[in-house]
Amino acid sequence: MRVGILKPDHLGDLVLAAPAIAALRRRFNHLTLYCHPKNLPLAEHLFPGLKARPMHLPHLDKEHGHDRNSASRLRMLRDEIDLLICLRWDGQCERLVTIPDIEYHTPGPAATLRHVAAEHRDLVAPFTGGYNILESYSYDGYAAPDRPLTNLKAVGLCISAGFRLNAWPLSHWLGLAQRLHCQGTESILIGGPAELGRLGILAEGIKGAVGYRPQVIVGSGDFGGFLRAVASQVDLVIATDSGTAHLVSLVRPVVSLFGGSPWQRFAPLGRFNVILTRRYPCSPCKQFNRVEINTCHTQECLTNLTPELVFHCLTAYRAGLGCAQPVLLNGVWIMRAPWRETTTCMM
């Protein structure tokens, strides 16, 4: 049987789909992954040997490109596959890619309190059997740590933000770098090409505050080189919600700063990752709602997650604080990502 996997959204979403894609590769010999055209190099890097084809859906394109290829897209699906497993599904996907001649399977309605990787597993489990999400996919050449890290010589500060409202203020990153410096920990800045300007400003600010200009690691199409640089130079990454954060989670534990985005659904994969959030009543933010208008201009969920509070939580994490259950520290909730449900299949 020729099976297609539909995953036409963003970089971080493709990383979160890796456990399900790996499970499907173990089950089917003839697989084709349909992903956003800009994600083709990442797909080829994460899944060597897997056939990958571009699938442009305008509503999932951050650059809002036009849909000029709907007819050829449908012909391609009809000619290449017998079964379509949709790891991304919404009303627009249904309108654009549904073909009566092809059997397709989709997840149920998205639940903000359920991790997307668990949602994927429920969808593919009838074909693959149950699997442990954290063990289904392993990034080639990287051995995951067997315990939380406590000795941090260098910490990566990943300032990328998939959406503007996910960004942590540069002044907060600077304050955190100063506190890390005072305890003898080096800061290394991490971001994507879109953050080049902000990375440069922050690097100069750190130089003026602590006396050294931090190294900057910028993502590019060379995903292997980027991840090798992160893995070889930092012990742990502190990151806001972004595709870059999900990418670096392949090689390093991540402490994630979540404001309005639903951490239960989009926490980076990793056994010793933790989430820091104020858990305000307005979270998840209306930026993730397709029918209501978001008028937030203050971003209190992130601006009130101050450098002092993040540093305090990081200190507790390094001291071995158990986070299997949420812990409230000075108004900040610190918790492990919701991995208890990942070890067995919900069927």
C-alpha positions as a printed NumPy array, in Angstrom:
array([[  0.   ,   0.   ,   0.   ],
       [  1.215,   3.484,  -0.897],
       [  0.798,   5.75 ,   2.121],
       [  1.01 ,   9.514,   2.275],
       [  1.663,  11.592,   5.399],
       [  0.236,  15.107,   5.326],
       [  2.237,  17.603,   7.44 ],
       [  2.146,  20.904,   5.518],
       [  2.648,  23.405,   8.35 ],
       [  5.672,  24.902,  10.107],
       [  9.202,  23.843,  11.053],
       [  8.467,  23.153,  14.719],
       [  5.34 ,  21.215,  13.813],
       [  7.404,  18.852,  11.656],
       [  9.776,  18.188,  14.577],
       [  6.815,  17.417,  16.854],
       [  5.529,  14.957,  14.25 ],
       [  8.828,  13.011,  14.185],
       [  7.671,  10.232,  16.588],
       [  4.58 ,   9.491,  14.49 ],
       [  6.483,   9.641,  11.198],
       [  9.132,   7.29 ,  12.592],
       [  6.443,   4.838,  13.72 ],
       [  4.821,   4.901,  10.272],
       [  8.205,   4.256,   8.629],
       [  8.575,   1.123,  10.735],
       [  5.173,  -0.078,   9.504],
       [  5.011,   0.881,   5.808],
       [  7.574,   0.447,   3.051],
       [  6.077,   2.923,   0.594],
       [  5.708,   6.27 ,   2.316],
       [  5.594,   9.81 ,   0.998],
       [  5.723,  12.838,   3.282],
       [  3.881,  15.924,   2.014],
       [  5.23 ,  18.995,   3.803],
       [  5.583,  22.74 ,   3.349],
       [  8.068,  23.473,   0.515],
       [ 10.392,  25.297,   2.936],
       [ 10.453,  22.224,   5.182],
       [ 11.743,  19.852,   2.498],
       [ 15.414,  20.252,   3.535],
       [ 14.491,  19.619,   7.175],
       [ 12.436,  16.564,   6.222],
       [ 15.339,  15.163,   4.252],
       [ 17.659,  15.796,   7.2  ],
       [ 15.425,  14.299,   9.892],
       [ 14.227,  11.327,   7.832],
       [ 16.997,  10.271,   5.429],
       [ 15.683,   8.134,   2.608],
       [ 12.047,   9.085,   3.112],
       [ 10.375,  10.372,  -0.037],
       [  9.249,  13.956,   0.572],
       [  7.162,  16.156,  -1.688],
       [  6.169,  19.837,  -1.393],
       [  2.608,  20.615,  -0.319],
       [  1.77 ,  24.312,  -0.194],
       [ -1.465,  25.2  ,   1.575],
       [ -1.893,  28.99 ,   1.643],
       [ -3.576,  29.189,   5.05 ],
       [ -0.511,  27.539,   6.619],
       [  1.99 ,  29.801,   4.872],
       [  3.33 ,  32.598,   7.101],
       [  4.155,  34.542,   3.94 ],
       [  0.547,  34.219,   2.709],
       [  1.426,  32.9  ,  -0.72 ],
       [ -1.281,  32.346,  -3.337],
       [ -2.702,  28.931,  -4.165],
       [ -1.923,  28.355,  -7.824],
       [ -1.402,  24.606,  -7.775],
       [ -4.578,  23.057,  -6.397],
       [ -5.248,  20.983,  -9.514],
       [ -1.699,  19.632,  -9.76 ],
       [ -1.696,  18.945,  -6.004],
       [ -4.795,  16.778,  -6.267],
       [ -3.419,  14.952,  -9.32 ],
       [ -0.195,  14.261,  -7.45 ],
       [ -2.036,  12.731,  -4.504],
       [ -4.285,  10.624,  -6.727],
       [ -1.325,   9.285,  -8.698],
       [  1.014,   8.597,  -5.789],
       [ -0.923,   7.228,  -2.795],
       [ -3.773,   4.975,  -1.759],
       [ -4.052,   6.117,   1.858],
       [ -3.52 ,   9.583,   3.352],
       [ -2.722,   9.994,   7.063],
       [ -3.21 ,  13.633,   8.026],
       [ -1.019,  14.818,  10.891],
       [ -2.45 ,  18.286,  10.321],
       [ -6.157,  18.774,   9.698],
       [ -8.623,  21.621,   9.667],
       [-11.446,  22.861,   7.5  ],
       [ -9.107,  24.374,   4.933],
       [ -7.079,  21.157,   4.656],
       [-10.301,  19.249,   4.096],
       [-11.368,  21.612,   1.332],
       [ -7.98 ,  21.628,  -0.392],
       [ -6.783,  18.019,  -0.295],
       [ -9.789,  15.724,   0.118],
       [-10.098,  13.337,  -2.831],
       [-13.019,  10.896,  -3.003],
       [-10.819,   8.169,  -4.512],
       [ -8.334,   8.176,  -1.589],
       [ -8.95 ,   6.86 ,   1.896],
       [ -7.808,   9.363,   4.507],
       [ -7.558,   9.407,   8.292],
       [ -7.582,  12.588,  10.361],
       [ -7.276,  13.497,  14.048],
       [-10.277,  14.668,  15.995],
       [-10.817,  18.288,  17.004],
       [ -7.658,  19.918,  18.36 ],
       [ -7.536,  20.022,  22.167],
       [ -5.327,  22.717,  23.693],
       [ -4.791,  20.591,  26.823],
       [ -3.532,  17.562,  24.861],
       [ -0.048,  17.361,  23.418],
       [  0.005,  17.247,  19.638],
       [  2.417,  14.269,  19.664],
       [ -0.09 ,  12.281,  21.72 ],
       [ -2.805,  13.289,  19.265],
       [ -0.639,  12.015,  16.418],
       [ -0.055,   8.724,  18.196],
       [ -3.747,   8.129,  18.679],
       [ -4.244,   8.684,  14.96 ],
       [ -1.522,   6.328,  13.711],
       [ -1.721,   3.653,  16.436],
       [ -4.342,   1.56 ,  14.581],
       [ -1.692,   1.119,  11.865],
       [  1.531,   1.064,  13.902],
       [  0.515,  -0.185,  17.349],
       [  1.306,   1.772,  20.502],
       [  4.69 ,   3.407,  21.01 ],
       [  6.519,   5.602,  23.48 ],
       [  6.642,   9.098,  22.018],
       [ 10.012,   9.916,  23.573],
       [ 11.59 ,   6.713,  22.236],
       [  9.964,   6.443,  18.805],
       [ 12.335,   8.884,  17.122],
       [ 15.999,   9.497,  17.904],
       [ 18.033,  12.154,  16.165],
       [ 20.946,  10.435,  14.463],
       [ 24.21 ,  10.773,  16.358],
       [ 22.773,  12.185,  19.547],
       [ 22.302,  10.259,  22.788],
       [ 19.61 ,  11.754,  25.036],
       [ 20.724,  12.443,  28.644],
       [ 19.723,   9.901,  31.264],
       [ 19.313,  12.48 ,  34.043],
       [ 18.641,  16.208,  34.426],
       [ 21.684,  18.422,  33.938],
       [ 23.055,  20.228,  36.971],
       [ 26.519,  21.456,  35.925],
       [ 25.904,  24.188,  33.347],
       [ 29.034,  25.698,  31.848],
       [ 27.193,  27.305,  28.946],
       [ 23.482,  27.98 ,  28.443],
       [ 21.914,  28.724,  25.086],
       [ 19.466,  31.627,  25.023],
       [ 17.123,  30.925,  22.117],
       [ 15.285,  34.175,  21.418],
       [ 13.282,  32.951,  18.402],
       [  9.506,  33.351,  18.51 ],
       [  7.169,  31.691,  16.058],
       [  4.664,  34.5  ,  16.633],
       [  5.291,  38.043,  17.841],
       [  3.31 ,  37.479,  21.033],
       [  5.618,  34.568,  21.956],
       [  8.682,  36.824,  22.174],
       [ 10.404,  37.551,  25.508],
       [ 11.686,  41.149,  25.803],
       [ 15.355,  41.663,  24.918],
       [ 15.838,  43.432,  28.248],
       [ 14.734,  40.217,  29.986],
       [ 17.237,  38.14 ,  27.996],
       [ 19.93 ,  40.634,  28.987],
       [ 18.961,  40.418,  32.663],
       [ 19.075,  36.628,  32.546],
       [ 22.513,  36.668,  30.863],
       [ 23.817,  38.942,  33.634],
       [ 22.574,  36.565,  36.335],
       [ 24.087,  33.564,  34.568],
       [ 27.397,  35.42 ,  34.282],
       [ 27.415,  36.154,  38.018],
       [ 27.263,  32.43 ,  38.758],
       [ 29.989,  31.6  ,  36.224],
       [ 27.779,  30.357,  33.389],
       [ 28.414,  31.557,  29.852],
       [ 25.52 ,  32.655,  27.642],
       [ 25.438,  31.691,  23.965],
       [ 22.77 ,  33.279,  21.787],
       [ 20.65 ,  31.166,  19.44 ],
       [ 18.133,  32.2  ,  16.804],
       [ 17.028,  31.903,  13.223],
       [ 17.756,  34.197,  10.257],
       [ 14.721,  36.338,  11.171],
       [ 16.339,  37.202,  14.524],
       [ 19.697,  38.444,  13.182],
       [ 19.022,  42.048,  14.124],
       [ 17.746,  41.263,  17.609],
       [ 20.622,  38.844,  18.191],
       [ 23.138,  41.554,  17.318],
       [ 21.502,  44.095,  19.62 ],
       [ 21.397,  41.605,  22.484],
       [ 25.009,  40.528,  21.949],
       [ 26.183,  44.153,  22.168],
       [ 24.051,  44.708,  25.259],
       [ 25.584,  41.691,  26.984],
       [ 29.067,  42.842,  26.036],
       [ 28.424,  46.213,  27.645],
       [ 26.942,  44.633,  30.788],
       [ 29.328,  41.756,  31.529],
       [ 32.434,  42.453,  29.428],
       [ 32.297,  39.791,  26.724],
       [ 30.394,  39.499,  23.475],
       [ 28.599,  36.149,  23.496],
       [ 28.898,  33.741,  20.635],
       [ 25.869,  33.672,  18.337],
       [ 24.594,  30.502,  16.649],
       [ 22.211,  31.225,  13.782],
       [ 20.099,  28.551,  12.161],
       [ 20.245,  28.015,   8.414],
       [ 19.511,  25.393,   5.798],
       [ 22.469,  23.427,   7.164],
       [ 20.455,  21.777,   9.923],
       [ 23.182,  19.267,  10.745],
       [ 25.801,  21.979,  11.201],
       [ 23.461,  24.102,  13.284],
       [ 22.536,  21.23 ,  15.613],
       [ 26.16 ,  20.109,  15.939],
       [ 27.106,  23.641,  16.985],
       [ 24.341,  23.72 ,  19.61 ],
       [ 25.153,  20.242,  20.927],
       [ 28.883,  20.915,  21.181],
       [ 28.718,  24.37 ,  22.755],
       [ 25.785,  24.515,  25.182],
       [ 24.6  ,  22.249,  27.982],
       [ 20.995,  23.426,  28.114],
       [ 18.786,  25.842,  26.16 ],
       [ 16.331,  28.384,  27.532],
       [ 13.823,  29.227,  24.808],
       [ 10.538,  30.839,  23.969],
       [  7.961,  28.928,  21.938],
       [  9.308,  28.676,  18.373],
       [ 10.386,  26.306,  15.643],
       [ 14.023,  26.881,  16.612],
       [ 13.238,  25.749,  20.164],
       [ 11.757,  22.51 ,  18.851],
       [ 14.752,  22.009,  16.597],
       [ 17.332,  22.411,  19.375],
       [ 15.296,  20.046,  21.577],
       [ 16.595,  17.267,  19.32 ],
       [ 20.052,  17.661,  20.865],
       [ 19.708,  19.488,  24.19 ],
       [ 17.281,  19.74 ,  27.119],
       [ 15.089,  22.82 ,  26.882],
       [ 13.633,  25.094,  29.554],
       [ 10.681,  26.693,  27.762],
       [  9.184,  30.091,  28.572],
       [  5.482,  29.97 ,  27.734],
       [  3.127,  32.915,  27.839],
       [ -0.027,  32.797,  25.741],
       [  0.653,  29.687,  23.665],
       [ -0.738,  26.39 ,  25.022],
       [  2.253,  24.62 ,  26.574],
       [  0.268,  21.43 ,  27.115],
       [ -0.052,  21.117,  23.342],
       [  3.268,  22.465,  22.073],
       [  5.904,  21.694,  24.723],
       [  9.19 ,  20.655,  23.024],
       [  9.844,  16.918,  23.043],
       [ 12.398,  15.748,  25.585],
       [ 12.464,  13.713,  28.776],
       [ 14.077,  16.375,  30.97 ],
       [ 12.502,  19.453,  29.44 ],
       [ 10.584,  21.779,  31.744],
       [  8.038,  24.523,  31.205],
       [  7.946,  27.896,  32.977],
       [  4.668,  29.814,  32.82 ],
       [  2.595,  32.25 ,  34.856],
       [ -0.603,  30.366,  33.857],
       [ -2.693,  33.502,  33.642],
       [ -6.463,  33.095,  33.154],
       [ -6.182,  34.512,  29.61 ],
       [ -3.831,  31.711,  28.55 ],
       [ -4.03 ,  30.105,  26.039],
       [ -4.151,  33.403,  24.214],
       [ -6.721,  34.296,  21.571],
       [ -3.894,  34.342,  19.027],
       [ -4.708,  30.637,  18.724],
       [ -8.413,  31.247,  18.132],
       [ -9.7  ,  31.536,  14.569],
       [-12.937,  33.356,  15.38 ],
       [-12.053,  35.859,  18.144],
       [ -9.873,  38.952,  17.813],
       [ -6.768,  39.285,  19.955],
       [ -6.368,  42.819,  21.288],
       [ -3.564,  42.103,  23.776],
       [ -0.823,  44.737,  23.683],
       [  0.812,  44.207,  27.073],
       [  1.944,  40.577,  26.921],
       [  1.816,  40.416,  30.702],
       [  2.09 ,  36.633,  30.533],
       [  5.695,  37.029,  29.346],
       [  6.739,  40.485,  30.553],
       [  5.8  ,  39.455,  34.107],
       [  7.889,  36.315,  33.717],
       [ 10.936,  38.315,  34.792],
       [ 14.625,  37.367,  34.576],
       [ 14.738,  37.052,  38.374],
       [ 11.903,  34.543,  38.345],
       [ 13.354,  32.512,  35.46 ],
       [ 16.771,  32.413,  37.124],
       [ 15.187,  31.277,  40.398],
       [ 13.374,  28.443,  38.596],
       [ 16.549,  27.469,  36.739],
       [ 18.399,  27.288,  40.063],
       [ 15.682,  25.006,  41.459],
       [ 15.844,  22.829,  38.333],
       [ 19.622,  22.466,  38.692],
       [ 19.172,  21.542,  42.359],
       [ 17.023,  18.584,  41.352],
       [ 13.521,  19.953,  41.939],
       [ 11.012,  17.255,  41.064],
       [  8.635,  18.622,  38.438],
       [  6.517,  15.591,  37.605],
       [  3.684,  17.551,  39.205],
       [  3.389,  21.339,  38.728],
       [  5.292,  23.342,  41.343],
       [  4.6  ,  27.021,  42.069],
       [  7.768,  29.058,  42.722],
       [  7.309,  32.776,  43.433],
       [  4.326,  33.002,  41.116],
       [  5.811,  30.875,  38.316],
       [  4.672,  27.355,  37.578],
       [  7.488,  24.948,  36.738],
       [  6.615,  21.512,  35.444],
       [  7.761,  18.706,  33.224],
       [  6.097,  18.448,  29.858],
       [  3.05 ,  16.135,  29.97 ],
       [  4.865,  12.921,  29.18 ],
       [  3.01 ,  10.556,  31.483],
       [  0.468,   9.943,  28.752],
       [  3.171,   9.282,  26.143],
       [  4.342,   5.889,  27.338],
       [  1.231,   3.922,  26.434],
       [ -1.192,   4.165,  23.579],
       [ -4.67 ,   5.599,  24.223],
       [ -6.876,   3.211,  22.248]])
